[in-house]
Amino acid sequence: MSQRIYLSRRQVVRGLLATTAFGVTAKLGTGCTPTPETQATTAGSGDNPLVIGFIYVGPKDDYGYNQAHAEGAAGIAQLPGVRVVDEANVPETTAVEESMRNMIEEDGVTVLFPTSFGYYDPHILKIAQEYPEVQFFHCGGLYQEGVHPDNVGSYFGYIDEAQYIAGVVAGHTSQTGRLGFVAAKPIPQVLRNINSFTLGARSVDPEMTTQVIFTGDWALPVREAEATNSMADQGIDVVTCHVDSPKVVMETAQKRGIFCSGYHANQAELAPQGYLTGAEWDWTQVYTNYVEMIRAGKTLQNGGIPHLVRGGLQDGFLKLSPYGNAVSADAKQSADAAKAEFMDGDMIVYRGEMKDNTGKVVIPAGKNFQQQDQELEKMNWLVTGVVGNVSS
């Protein structure tokens, strides 16, 4: 009995490319492979564009994490000499490894931005070793020098700055003194947002509390709606979130008649009555900076591009959504003052002595953490005032 073997179009093309590459190598030898530095200095010319790949874990129109990155990719696609290739709805599994290989081998990508948190380890770290001439930039991963491949870099923003300011607005707006935070997973970036939002609110009213509910994954619309409804039932009157798409949280808050604060992108049109403000990314600026460095001949491999890139409001990594109609003049004044401190570099959010919500001292008296301190990227605790725990 014969067996039929089915191959996808990408697998067939990849096989043809591999065969062709073998033939060219056999004829010409292996000395013609361009170095990353050569690629960087020639990329961007009319005949040799800089080909950049973006990979998203969800849809590009999710009103959230993926849309923010897609908008950034669209921004640099307008730059002369840049060609963008992207793929959406790629899960945090070996599927992303296949997508990266395809972009490199089929599309000629030399710079990759796989954007979802779960892509980093093991997937990016594995593929980076297979393609040492390609540069891999990951959003949020913590690069370890001497451990991770030198063609891997990490970028992220201190978006908790915008969350702190949103907390100030929430603190002024809440009538019950009870806020809600719908979160995906208790990883450091999420915990930092929860804590900063709470600290911003408690700068207005030290008795303010934030109820946190972890849904368990980045995109679980049913659980996000259930969490938001549960909070409204408990008397919580302002909610925010850290999930891939805040759409369901914002729409549910609007239906329940409570206030909301957005995340990743501007969701004001989803909750026209109750939208207060939001913490937004400005990835176009970040990605433009990378393009400029690469065009200047800088790479991760030659040390021209830092392996860890971070920035906040003063660096143009993020911004606030415009204030909604429900935001009072006092709230705007307090929020603008906090923003000015961040812009000047004077704001210290994590100042000792600080305790977690179990009463344990997590920052000793006399110790202050600046926004760029990497200790904050290892955060595994919830600050006093947060109702919930990191294992929930």
WOMOTA-V736010 format. One record per residue. N is the residue number from 1. OMEGA is omega in degrees with one decimal (* if undefined). D_CENTER is the distance of its C-alpha to the mean C-alpha in Angstrom with 1 decimal. Layout:
<<N | OMEGA | D_CENTER> <N | OMEGA | D_CENTER>>
This chain:
<<1 | -179.7 | 51.5> <2 | 176.5 | 49.0> <3 | 176.1 | 45.2> <4 | 179.4 | 42.9> <5 | -179.6 | 39.6> <6 | 177.9 | 36.9> <7 | 177.0 | 34.2> <8 | 178.6 | 31.3> <9 | -178.7 | 31.5> <10 | 179.2 | 28.7> <11 | 178.9 | 30.6> <12 | -179.4 | 33.8> <13 | -179.3 | 32.3> <14 | 177.7 | 30.7> <15 | 177.8 | 34.2> <16 | 178.5 | 35.9> <17 | -179.4 | 33.6> <18 | 179.9 | 34.2> <19 | 179.1 | 38.0> <20 | -179.8 | 38.0> <21 | 180.0 | 36.2> <22 | -179.7 | 38.7> <23 | 179.6 | 41.6> <24 | 179.7 | 40.3> <25 | -179.3 | 39.8> <26 | -177.5 | 43.3> <27 | -170.2 | 44.8> <28 | -176.0 | 43.0> <29 | -173.8 | 41.9> <30 | -174.8 | 38.6> <31 | -174.8 | 38.7> <32 | -178.6 | 37.0> <33 | -178.5 | 33.4> <34 | 175.1 | 31.5> <35 | 176.0 | 29.7> <36 | -179.4 | 26.1> <37 | 177.9 | 27.8> <38 | 178.2 | 30.1> <39 | -176.3 | 27.4> <40 | -174.5 | 25.5> <41 | 179.3 | 28.7> <42 | -178.7 | 29.8> <43 | 176.3 | 26.6> <44 | 174.9 | 26.5> <45 | -175.3 | 30.2> <46 | -177.5 | 31.6> <47 | -176.0 | 32.7> <48 | -176.4 | 29.8> <49 | 172.7 | 26.5> <50 | -176.5 | 23.3> <51 | -174.3 | 21.7> <52 | -179.8 | 18.0> <53 | 175.9 | 16.3> <54 | 178.6 | 13.1> <55 | -177.2 | 12.5> <56 | -179.6 | 10.8> <57 | -178.6 | 11.5> <58 | 179.7 | 12.8> <59 | -177.3 | 14.7> <60 | -179.4 | 13.8> <61 | -173.7 | 15.4> <62 | -176.4 | 13.8> <63 | -173.9 | 13.4> <64 | -172.3 | 9.8> <65 | -176.4 | 6.4> <66 | 178.0 | 8.6> <67 | 179.7 | 10.8> <68 | 178.2 | 8.6> <69 | 179.5 | 8.0> <70 | 176.7 | 11.6> <71 | 176.2 | 12.8> <72 | 178.1 | 11.7> <73 | 178.6 | 13.5> <74 | 179.4 | 16.4> <75 | -179.0 | 16.6> <76 | 176.3 | 17.4> <77 | 178.5 | 19.5> <78 | -179.1 | 21.9> <79 | 179.0 | 22.5> <80 | 176.9 | 25.9> <81 | 179.5 | 26.0> <82 | 173.4 | 22.5> <83 | -177.8 | 22.2> <84 | 173.0 | 19.0> <85 | 179.4 | 19.1> <86 | 180.0 | 16.5> <87 | -178.2 | 16.6> <88 | 175.6 | 15.2> <89 | 177.9 | 15.7> <90 | -176.0 | 15.7> <91 | -179.5 | 15.7> <92 | -178.8 | 14.6> <93 | 176.7 | 18.2> <94 | 176.3 | 20.6> <95 | -179.7 | 20.0> <96 | 175.6 | 17.0> <97 | 177.7 | 19.5> <98 | 179.6 | 21.9> <99 | 178.9 | 19.5> <100 | 178.8 | 18.8> <101 | -179.3 | 22.6> <102 | -179.1 | 23.5> <103 | -179.4 | 21.5> <104 | -172.0 | 23.0> <105 | -177.9 | 26.5> <106 | -172.1 | 26.9> <107 | 179.0 | 24.9> <108 | 179.5 | 25.3> <109 | 176.5 | 21.6> <110 | 178.1 | 21.6> <111 | -176.5 | 17.9> <112 | 173.2 | 15.1> <113 | 172.4 | 11.4> <114 | -159.7 | 10.8> <115 | -173.2 | 7.1> <116 | -174.0 | 7.3> <117 | -174.8 | 7.7> <118 | 177.3 | 11.4> <119 | -166.5 | 12.1> <120 | -174.3 | 12.5> <121 | 16.9 | 15.6> <122 | -162.4 | 18.1> <123 | 179.6 | 17.3> <124 | -178.1 | 15.9> <125 | 179.1 | 18.2> <126 | -175.7 | 21.1> <127 | 178.8 | 20.8> <128 | 177.9 | 20.3> <129 | 178.4 | 23.7> <130 | -176.5 | 25.3> <131 | -174.8 | 24.3> <132 | -179.9 | 24.6> <133 | -179.8 | 25.0> <134 | 177.6 | 21.6> <135 | -178.8 | 18.5> <136 | 178.6 | 15.3> <137 | -176.0 | 12.0> <138 | -179.1 | 9.2> <139 | 171.9 | 5.5> <140 | -179.6 | 6.2> <141 | -179.5 | 9.8> <142 | -179.0 | 12.7> <143 | 177.9 | 15.2> <144 | -178.8 | 18.8> <145 | -179.7 | 21.5> <146 | 179.6 | 24.5> <147 | -177.7 | 22.8> <148 | -179.4 | 20.2> <149 | -175.9 | 21.3> <150 | 173.8 | 21.6> <151 | 177.3 | 20.0> <152 | 176.5 | 16.6> <153 | -178.3 | 14.1> <154 | 176.9 | 10.8> <155 | 176.2 | 8.7> <156 | 180.0 | 6.4> <157 | 178.0 | 7.6> <158 | -176.1 | 9.9> <159 | 173.7 | 8.8> <160 | 174.4 | 11.4> <161 | 177.9 | 13.9> <162 | 176.8 | 13.5> <163 | 176.0 | 13.6> <164 | 179.9 | 16.8> <165 | 175.7 | 18.3> <166 | 175.9 | 17.6> <167 | 175.9 | 19.4> <168 | 178.5 | 22.2> <169 | 179.3 | 22.7> <170 | 179.3 | 22.6> <171 | 177.1 | 25.2> <172 | -171.1 | 27.5> <173 | -174.4 | 27.2> <174 | 175.5 | 27.7> <175 | -176.9 | 31.3> <176 | -176.1 | 31.1> <177 | -177.3 | 29.1> <178 | -179.3 | 26.9> <179 | 179.8 | 23.2> <180 | 179.6 | 21.0> <181 | 177.2 | 17.4> <182 | -173.6 | 16.4> <183 | -178.5 | 13.8> <184 | -174.6 | 13.0> <185 | -179.7 | 13.5> <186 | 175.4 | 14.7> <187 | -174.1 | 12.4> <188 | -178.0 | 12.2> <189 | 179.7 | 8.8> <190 | 179.9 | 10.2> <191 | 179.5 | 13.6> <192 | 176.9 | 12.9> <193 | 178.8 | 11.8> <194 | -177.6 | 14.9> <195 | -178.5 | 17.1> <196 | 175.7 | 16.3> <197 | -179.7 | 16.8> <198 | 179.6 | 20.0> <199 | 175.6 | 21.2> <200 | 179.1 | 20.9> <201 | -177.9 | 23.0> <202 | 171.1 | 25.4> <203 | 176.4 | 26.0> <204 | -179.8 | 27.7> <205 | -176.3 | 29.3> <206 | 179.5 | 29.4> <207 | -178.6 | 30.4> <208 | 177.5 | 27.3> <209 | 176.5 | 25.6> <210 | 174.4 | 22.3> <211 | 178.2 | 22.7> <212 | 173.7 | 19.8> <213 | 176.6 | 19.9> <214 | -178.8 | 17.7> <215 | 178.5 | 17.9> <216 | 178.0 | 17.3> <217 | -171.8 | 14.7> <218 | -176.5 | 11.7> <219 | 176.4 | 14.1> <220 | -173.0 | 17.6> <221 | -178.7 | 19.0> <222 | 180.0 | 22.3> <223 | 177.3 | 21.2> <224 | 177.0 | 18.9> <225 | 178.7 | 22.0> <226 | -179.9 | 24.2> <227 | -179.5 | 22.2> <228 | 177.3 | 22.3> <229 | 178.6 | 26.0> <230 | 178.6 | 26.8> <231 | 178.1 | 25.4> <232 | 178.7 | 27.4> <233 | -178.4 | 30.4> <234 | -180.0 | 30.2> <235 | 174.5 | 30.4> <236 | -173.9 | 26.8> <237 | 171.3 | 26.6> <238 | 178.3 | 23.0> <239 | 170.3 | 19.9> <240 | -174.0 | 16.2> <241 | 165.9 | 13.4> <242 | 173.6 | 10.1> <243 | -177.3 | 10.3> <244 | 179.6 | 9.1> <245 | 178.1 | 11.9> <246 | -172.7 | 13.5> <247 | -176.7 | 16.5> <248 | 179.6 | 18.8> <249 | -179.2 | 18.3> <250 | -178.5 | 19.1> <251 | 178.9 | 21.9> <252 | 176.8 | 23.4> <253 | 178.5 | 23.4> <254 | 179.7 | 25.2> <255 | -178.0 | 27.7> <256 | 176.8 | 28.4> <257 | 176.9 | 29.0> <258 | -177.4 | 26.5> <259 | 179.2 | 24.0> <260 | 177.5 | 20.2> <261 | -170.9 | 17.3> <262 | -179.6 | 14.3> <263 | -180.0 | 10.5> <264 | -177.2 | 7.9> <265 | -178.8 | 11.1> <266 | 179.0 | 14.8> <267 | -174.2 | 16.6> <268 | -177.1 | 19.9> <269 | 179.0 | 21.9> <270 | -178.4 | 21.3> <271 | -172.3 | 22.9> <272 | 179.8 | 25.2> <273 | -170.3 | 27.2> <274 | -178.2 | 24.9> <275 | -176.9 | 21.6> <276 | 176.6 | 21.5> <277 | 178.7 | 18.4> <278 | 176.9 | 14.7> <279 | -174.9 | 11.6> <280 | 172.3 | 10.2> <281 | 169.9 | 8.0> <282 | -174.3 | 10.5> <283 | 177.8 | 9.2> <284 | 179.0 | 12.9> <285 | -178.5 | 14.0> <286 | -177.8 | 11.7> <287 | 175.2 | 12.8> <288 | 177.9 | 16.3> <289 | 178.7 | 16.5> <290 | 179.4 | 16.0> <291 | -178.8 | 18.6> <292 | 178.4 | 21.0> <293 | -178.8 | 20.9> <294 | 178.2 | 21.5> <295 | 179.1 | 24.3> <296 | 178.1 | 25.8> <297 | -179.5 | 26.3> <298 | 177.0 | 23.7> <299 | 172.1 | 21.9> <300 | -173.8 | 20.3> <301 | -179.3 | 23.6> <302 | 177.1 | 25.8> <303 | -179.4 | 23.8> <304 | 177.4 | 23.2> <305 | 179.8 | 19.4> <306 | 178.0 | 18.1> <307 | 176.2 | 16.4> <308 | 177.5 | 14.1> <309 | -179.3 | 12.7> <310 | 177.8 | 11.4> <311 | -178.9 | 12.2> <312 | -177.7 | 12.6> <313 | -176.6 | 14.7> <314 | 179.3 | 17.5> <315 | 178.7 | 15.7> <316 | 179.8 | 14.4> <317 | -173.0 | 10.7> <318 | -179.0 | 10.7> <319 | 177.3 | 13.6> <320 | 170.0 | 15.4> <321 | 175.3 | 16.7> <322 | 179.6 | 20.5> <323 | 176.5 | 22.5> <324 | -177.0 | 24.1> <325 | -177.1 | 27.8> <326 | -177.9 | 27.9> <327 | -176.7 | 26.7> <328 | 178.0 | 29.7> <329 | 179.0 | 30.9> <330 | 179.2 | 30.7> <331 | 178.6 | 27.1> <332 | -178.9 | 26.2> <333 | 179.6 | 28.3> <334 | -179.3 | 26.7> <335 | 179.2 | 23.1> <336 | 177.9 | 24.1> <337 | 177.9 | 25.7> <338 | 178.7 | 22.6> <339 | 179.8 | 20.5> <340 | 177.9 | 23.4> <341 | 176.0 | 23.3> <342 | -178.4 | 19.6> <343 | 179.0 | 20.6> <344 | -177.4 | 23.6> <345 | -176.4 | 21.9> <346 | -175.1 | 24.3> <347 | 172.0 | 22.2> <348 | -178.1 | 22.0> <349 | -173.2 | 20.2> <350 | -174.0 | 21.0> <351 | 178.5 | 24.8> <352 | 0.7 | 27.4> <353 | 177.9 | 29.1> <354 | -179.7 | 26.4> <355 | 172.9 | 26.9> <356 | -174.7 | 24.8> <357 | 169.8 | 25.9> <358 | -179.3 | 28.5> <359 | -179.7 | 30.2> <360 | 176.3 | 29.2> <361 | -179.4 | 28.7> <362 | 172.5 | 25.3> <363 | -175.9 | 25.7> <364 | 177.8 | 29.4> <365 | 179.6 | 31.3> <366 | 179.9 | 31.2> <367 | 176.2 | 27.8> <368 | 176.0 | 24.9> <369 | 170.9 | 21.4> <370 | -176.9 | 20.0> <371 | -176.2 | 16.3> <372 | 179.5 | 16.1> <373 | -175.7 | 18.0> <374 | 176.6 | 16.5> <375 | 179.9 | 18.3> <376 | 178.6 | 15.8> <377 | 175.8 | 13.2> <378 | -173.9 | 15.8> <379 | 179.6 | 16.3> <380 | -176.5 | 18.1> <381 | 177.0 | 20.0> <382 | -173.5 | 20.2> <383 | 173.6 | 22.0> <384 | -178.2 | 25.4> <385 | 176.5 | 25.2> <386 | 177.6 | 22.7> <387 | -176.1 | 24.6> <388 | 178.1 | 23.3> <389 | -173.2 | 22.6> <390 | 179.4 | 20.0> <391 | -177.7 | 22.0> <392 | * | 22.3>>
